[in-house]
Amino acid sequence: MAEEPNRTLSGSARRERAQGPKAPALQTALAALDPGVALWADEFIFGSVWARPGLAHRERMLVAITALAALGHTDQLKNYLHGALADGMAAREIHEALVMLVVYGGFPSSLRALTCWRGVVESVRRRGGTVDLGF
């Protein structure tokens, strides 16, 4: 059974956990586009949808990562990949979710996502971090 999300977390805390270290800059960029959009991210997306019971944070991250990958939204995908690694998600688990897109989203979507993923892995390694892909 999935862990229930911590209902006491604010939407901004959930967003920061999902998006990792770049979350403040991402929120600033949203607010520069329109303050309401930034507010919706914290209040609706992360304050309501991500706070629902039934899925653990890790499971919600996998859904978000695969949906962004399947739709080709690599700018946002990159942020969630960094956030997932920063939150302790296993690199192999992320990798396998992106490989499965070959079947359900097609080769182009999977290859685009895996290329984005490779860039994230290389970025983490350049900064002195380790990413174990298991192969």
C-alpha positions as a Markdown table, in Angstrom:
| # | Residue | x | y | z |
|---|---|---|---|---|
| 1 | Met | 0.0 | 0.0 | 0.0 |
| 2 | Ala | 1.2 | 3.5 | -0.9 |
| 3 | Glu | 2.3 | 5.8 | 1.9 |
| 4 | Glu | -0.2 | 8.6 | 2.4 |
| 5 | Pro | 1.1 | 12.0 | 1.5 |
| 6 | Asn | 1.9 | 14.3 | 4.5 |
| 7 | Arg | -1.2 | 16.5 | 4.5 |
| 8 | Thr | 0.6 | 19.0 | 6.6 |
| 9 | Leu | 3.1 | 19.9 | 3.9 |
| 10 | Ser | 2.3 | 23.1 | 2.1 |
| 11 | Gly | 2.0 | 23.1 | -1.7 |
| 12 | Ser | 5.2 | 25.0 | -2.0 |
| 13 | Ala | 7.0 | 22.4 | 0.1 |
| 14 | Arg | 5.7 | 19.6 | -2.1 |
| 15 | Arg | 6.7 | 21.6 | -5.2 |
| 16 | Glu | 10.2 | 22.1 | -3.8 |
| 17 | Arg | 10.5 | 18.4 | -3.1 |
| 18 | Ala | 9.4 | 17.5 | -6.6 |
| 19 | Gln | 11.5 | 20.0 | -8.4 |
| 20 | Gly | 14.6 | 19.9 | -6.3 |
| 21 | Pro | 17.2 | 22.6 | -5.9 |
| 22 | Lys | 16.0 | 24.7 | -8.8 |
| 23 | Ala | 12.4 | 25.0 | -7.4 |
| 24 | Pro | 12.8 | 28.6 | -6.2 |
| 25 | Ala | 14.1 | 29.8 | -9.6 |
| 26 | Leu | 11.4 | 27.9 | -11.4 |
| 27 | Gln | 8.7 | 29.5 | -9.2 |
| 28 | Thr | 10.3 | 32.9 | -9.9 |
| 29 | Ala | 10.1 | 32.2 | -13.6 |
| 30 | Leu | 6.5 | 31.2 | -13.4 |
| 31 | Ala | 5.6 | 34.4 | -11.4 |
| 32 | Ala | 7.4 | 36.5 | -14.1 |
| 33 | Leu | 5.1 | 35.0 | -16.7 |
| 34 | Asp | 2.0 | 35.6 | -14.5 |
| 35 | Pro | 1.7 | 35.7 | -10.7 |
| 36 | Gly | -1.5 | 33.7 | -10.9 |
| 37 | Val | 0.3 | 30.8 | -12.6 |
| 38 | Ala | 2.8 | 30.6 | -9.8 |
| 39 | Leu | 0.0 | 30.6 | -7.3 |
| 40 | Trp | -1.8 | 27.8 | -9.1 |
| 41 | Ala | 1.4 | 25.7 | -9.0 |
| 42 | Asp | 1.6 | 25.9 | -5.2 |
| 43 | Glu | -2.1 | 25.9 | -4.4 |
| 44 | Phe | -3.8 | 23.7 | -6.9 |
| 45 | Ile | -1.1 | 21.4 | -8.4 |
| 46 | Phe | 1.0 | 20.7 | -5.4 |
| 47 | Gly | -1.4 | 21.9 | -2.7 |
| 48 | Ser | -4.4 | 19.9 | -3.8 |
| 49 | Val | -3.6 | 17.3 | -6.5 |
| 50 | Trp | -0.3 | 16.2 | -5.1 |
| 51 | Ala | -1.8 | 16.2 | -1.6 |
| 52 | Arg | -4.5 | 13.6 | -2.4 |
| 53 | Pro | -4.4 | 10.3 | -0.7 |
| 54 | Gly | -3.7 | 7.1 | -2.6 |
| 55 | Leu | -0.3 | 7.6 | -4.1 |
| 56 | Ala | 3.1 | 8.1 | -2.4 |
| 57 | His | 5.3 | 11.0 | -3.4 |
| 58 | Arg | 7.6 | 8.6 | -5.3 |
| 59 | Glu | 4.7 | 7.2 | -7.3 |
| 60 | Arg | 3.5 | 10.7 | -8.1 |
| 61 | Met | 7.0 | 11.5 | -9.3 |
| 62 | Leu | 7.0 | 8.5 | -11.6 |
| 63 | Val | 3.7 | 9.5 | -13.0 |
| 64 | Ala | 4.9 | 13.1 | -13.5 |
| 65 | Ile | 8.2 | 12.0 | -15.1 |
| 66 | Thr | 6.6 | 9.6 | -17.5 |
| 67 | Ala | 3.8 | 12.0 | -18.5 |
| 68 | Leu | 6.3 | 14.8 | -19.1 |
| 69 | Ala | 8.5 | 12.4 | -21.1 |
| 70 | Ala | 5.7 | 11.0 | -23.2 |
| 71 | Leu | 4.5 | 14.5 | -24.1 |
| 72 | Gly | 8.0 | 15.7 | -25.0 |
| 73 | His | 8.1 | 18.4 | -22.3 |
| 74 | Thr | 11.9 | 18.0 | -21.7 |
| 75 | Asp | 12.4 | 21.4 | -20.0 |
| 76 | Gln | 10.0 | 20.5 | -17.2 |
| 77 | Leu | 11.1 | 16.8 | -17.3 |
| 78 | Lys | 14.7 | 17.8 | -16.6 |
| 79 | Asn | 13.6 | 19.6 | -13.4 |
| 80 | Tyr | 11.6 | 16.7 | -12.2 |
| 81 | Leu | 14.5 | 14.3 | -12.9 |
| 82 | His | 16.8 | 16.5 | -10.8 |
| 83 | Gly | 14.2 | 16.6 | -8.1 |
| 84 | Ala | 13.7 | 12.8 | -8.1 |
| 85 | Leu | 17.4 | 12.2 | -7.7 |
| 86 | Ala | 17.7 | 14.9 | -5.0 |
| 87 | Asp | 14.9 | 13.2 | -3.2 |
| 88 | Gly | 16.6 | 9.8 | -3.2 |
| 89 | Met | 14.7 | 8.1 | -6.0 |
| 90 | Ala | 16.8 | 5.2 | -7.5 |
| 91 | Ala | 18.4 | 6.2 | -10.8 |
| 92 | Arg | 17.7 | 2.7 | -12.2 |
| 93 | Glu | 14.0 | 3.1 | -11.4 |
| 94 | Ile | 13.9 | 6.4 | -13.3 |
| 95 | His | 15.8 | 4.9 | -16.2 |
| 96 | Glu | 13.5 | 1.9 | -16.5 |
| 97 | Ala | 10.4 | 4.1 | -16.5 |
| 98 | Leu | 11.8 | 6.1 | -19.4 |
| 99 | Val | 12.8 | 2.9 | -21.3 |
| 100 | Met | 9.2 | 1.7 | -20.9 |
| 101 | Leu | 8.1 | 4.6 | -23.0 |
| 102 | Val | 9.5 | 2.8 | -26.0 |
| 103 | Val | 6.4 | 0.5 | -25.7 |
| 104 | Tyr | 3.7 | 3.0 | -24.6 |
| 105 | Gly | 4.9 | 6.3 | -26.0 |
| 106 | Gly | 7.0 | 5.3 | -29.0 |
| 107 | Phe | 10.7 | 5.3 | -29.8 |
| 108 | Pro | 10.9 | 9.1 | -30.4 |
| 109 | Ser | 9.4 | 10.0 | -27.0 |
| 110 | Ser | 11.6 | 7.5 | -25.2 |
| 111 | Leu | 14.8 | 8.5 | -27.0 |
| 112 | Arg | 14.1 | 12.2 | -26.3 |
| 113 | Ala | 13.4 | 11.4 | -22.7 |
| 114 | Leu | 16.5 | 9.2 | -22.4 |
| 115 | Thr | 18.6 | 11.9 | -24.0 |
| 116 | Cys | 17.3 | 14.4 | -21.4 |
| 117 | Trp | 18.0 | 11.9 | -18.6 |
| 118 | Arg | 21.5 | 11.4 | -19.8 |
| 119 | Gly | 22.1 | 15.1 | -19.6 |
| 120 | Val | 20.8 | 15.2 | -16.0 |
| 121 | Val | 23.0 | 12.3 | -15.1 |
| 122 | Glu | 26.0 | 13.9 | -16.6 |
| 123 | Ser | 25.2 | 17.2 | -14.9 |
| 124 | Val | 25.0 | 15.5 | -11.5 |
| 125 | Arg | 28.3 | 13.7 | -12.1 |
| 126 | Arg | 30.0 | 16.9 | -13.2 |
| 127 | Arg | 29.0 | 18.5 | -9.9 |
| 128 | Gly | 30.7 | 15.6 | -8.1 |
| 129 | Gly | 27.5 | 13.5 | -7.4 |
| 130 | Thr | 27.1 | 9.9 | -8.1 |
| 131 | Val | 24.3 | 8.3 | -10.1 |
| 132 | Asp | 24.3 | 4.5 | -10.2 |
| 133 | Leu | 22.4 | 3.2 | -13.2 |
| 134 | Gly | 23.2 | -0.4 | -12.4 |
| 135 | Phe | 24.8 | -1.2 | -15.7 |
